[in-house]
């Protein structure tokens, strides 16, 4: 260990820009074993590891880096998966530059971070390849059952943890495949779908039941599911797109980000997608304008590039420094030919039936707002126009009206529409109904959803144990 003084930071090589822009395959090549060992040996084995502190899952990063450096990959995998239900996913899509790697001590000292995410991906992919990843073996089956609404990262993480304890777990999901955002929201060049599919296959082999194309409130109400199960977890995520109220917003060819990404991902999975096939949600040959500055916006611009758009522009109302998206993703997008127009905000959409131009205003940054970032202010008289055949709005996501959708008007939500829970027990106002993930905290990172799912499993198990004890006592 402690090789950072003699070894430079090295990430797995990216595929050539021209080649990677032609397909939807992941852009990073695999680490070879020797390089993973070498880069792991750069870890300084800090007494207080800030990488671990700034990981939402508190992953034991220095421990599995040490094991990797020593060539003990199976042990490294065991340590990695002990705190993370999807290390192969987090290694690919976590914004490590903002979390573990951004807080690496040797990075702060000027030696360049340990490439933690790449090593995590290498460890777990090796584990799958070698057959070290096995279905859960249950020591004792329990009769109590849990219904989980939502087959995204929070729901699947909670299901796995509860299944390890022997509970009967059923996951209900509105879509035709499990995975949620991991399947339909994140493009293949960041997360190839076989990675998610082999994880869900493992959960099925572990005895977890998946019920797809199931809408709570339509197929069964929340109260009917409560009657069927001993506990319920709501982990639906947030999918309702935020809108902008400006002139021309009703013109054709203006779409929310998730519609665009879902169409592309479904097409990649081999589905028939009418709006893509007829060219509506296909960027080929079009001037594409994406509005927003988060990671979803980066997914949209890079998808448009791969669909052979004529031009791809990203409008963001703040500057690069104040952008919420991953610095790494912005860099990848720029390499692939995306043009960023900083400090601009749409004023109106122009066109007869379909959008043909976006009128934008230039912005200046004022004092910091509640988020800590400088507040954008419109410069009067600064308007100009940008050609646009397809506009994609990536302004964030809000929760749907779950009490109404679920036929359970007594379910209490916050003023933002997120589910209100007791922060200690993670239980809603309804007995035995819990909440986790984005539907509680608002749109956030996959790694936080996994953390919330794991925490919810602990609280649900406490609740079920208490319920069983009361039953025995009453008998």
C-alpha positions, 0 to 999 in steps of 0.5 A: 500500500501507500504507493501513491507517491510513486504511482500516478492516478490511472483510470481504465482507458476510454474507447475512442470518441468516434467509435463510442459515439456510434453505439450504446456500449459502455465507454470505459474498457475494463481494468486488467487485473494488474492495473486494478491491483496497482491502482488499489495499492495507491490507497493511503489506508487513512486512519479516518477514511473520508472516502468511506464517510462520504459514501452514502452506504459507508462502504468499507473502501480502504479494506477492499482496496487493500485486498485487491492490491494483495490479489485477494479478489474474492475477499474484496468482493465479499467485503464490497457486497456486504454493505452494497446490494448493487456494487456493479451498478454503483461502480458504473453510475455513482458520481464518484467525483462528488462522493468517495473519489472527490473526498479521497485524502491523497486527492486532497494532497495533490496526488490524484484520487484512487479510482475507486469506482473503476476498481469496484466495478472490476471486483464485482464483474470478476465475481460474476465471471468467476461464479462467486455471486450466489443466490441467497440460501435461506436457513429458516423460511418465515411465514410473514410476508412483505409487499414492496411497491416499486422494483427500483434500487430501493425496493430491490435492496430492501427485498434482498435484505429481508429475504436474507432473514427468511421473509416472503417478499413480493415486489409489485411494479408498474413496468414490464421489467424490473429495475425502474430507472436502472432499466428505462432511465439510464442509457446503456453507455453508462449501464448496460442492461445485462448488468441489471437483468442478471441482478434481478435474475439472482433475486428471483432465484433467491425466492423473491417474487416479481409481479410486473405490469401491476398498478396499485390503485388499479389492479389492487388498492393499497389497502388490499395489499395491506390486507394481503401482507404483514408489511408494505414498503412504498418505493416507487421513485419519482417520475412526474416531470417538472414543467416550465410555464413559458409561451409555446410549451404546447408545440409538438416535439417538446418532450420530458427527458424520461419519455425520450430516454425510455423510448431509446432504452426500450428500443435498445432492449428490442421492443417495438416503440412506435414513437421512436420508429416513426421518428418522433422520439428519434434524434437522427438528423435533428437539431436537438436542444436539451434544457437542464444541467443534471445527470439526466440532461447529460444522459439525454445529450449523449443519447442524442449524439448516438442517435446521429443528431445534426446538432446537440446543444445543452442550455443551462441557466448557471455556469459550469461551476454551479452545475449539479451534474457530474463533472465527468459526465459533462467532460464526456459529453463535450468530447462527444460533440455536445455544445454547452450554452452556459448562463442561458434560460428559455424564454419561449418556444417558437413554431407553427405546429411543431417547435422550430426555435428556442428563444433564450435569455442570457443570465447573470449570477447573483447572490447564493440561494437556498441551495448554496449556488448563485441565483441566476438573474435574467439579463433584459434585452439579451434574447437570442434564438437557437434552431430546434427540431426536438426539445428535451426538458430535463428539469427534475422530477416530482412525486405523483399524487400517490394517495389518489393513485393508490386509492388511499387518501389517508396516506399523509404526504409532505407539502412537496408530495413526497411520502411523510415518514417517521425518520426513525422507524421509516413508517408512514402514518399507516400502520405497517406501511413504510417508505424509502428512496426518492418517493421519500427524499425527492429525486436523488442518487441510486446509491442513496436509494440503495441505502434507504432500502437497506435501512427500511429492511432493518425497520420492517424486520423490527416491526415484524418481530414486534408484531410476532411477539405480540401475537405469541403473547396474546396466544 
